[in-house]
Amino acid sequence: MPYHAVPLASITMPARLPRRIVVDGLHLTDDDSARAVMTDFAHVQPVGVARDRHIDDALQDMIQAGVRSLLVIAEGVVIGLITSYDIQGEKPIQFLQGTDCIHESCLHRDVLVDDIMVRWEALPKLSLDALGRQRVGDLRLTFAQHPEWMHLLVIETQDDGACFVRGIVSRTRLERLTDLQKVAA
């Protein structure tokens, strides 16, 4: 059967982009399960980056993947998290001006993911079981009490004691899914 060219629409008036009211098909209330906010790595492939990658390259990785944060991976293990805010904010400048810079020239081109990432030990973590018992309002209150936190890593511990990063809860996604910028009192 022969193919035919697709007929084009003859629209002359300007067109607008649709207004997106609901994110991810969800609109959550404070009483919904907190698990609905988690980006579940059992269903969504997490994006990772090596610790020795230059921060500008890591930012391009984020743009290409459509994400704002990357898990920092070394030898198959999560060792930290880096966000677009980390890269585009003050962290690179503070690193270059501080005593931690051990590069010869201490220029922007020298800054690696490892230099400014949030290390595993400093990342707030929540067990998958605990998250399953919480509500959206509980997460909102937690973020309100810790304004410095932008993410919570969700950890799953298996029967044999092995731990996995099962997902991530983003403050920004939580705010979008609840359509509210205010925090629970």
Secondary structure, 3 states (H helix, E strand, C coil): CCCCCCCCCCCCCCCCCCCCCCECCECCCCCCEHHHHCEECCCCCCCEEECCCEHHHHHHHHHHHCCCEEEEEECCEEEEEEEHHHHHCCHHHHHHHCCCCCCCCCCHHHCEHHHHCEEHHHCCEEEHHHHHCCEHHHHHHHHHHCCCCCEEEEEEECCCCCEEEEEEEEHHHHHHHHCCCCCCC
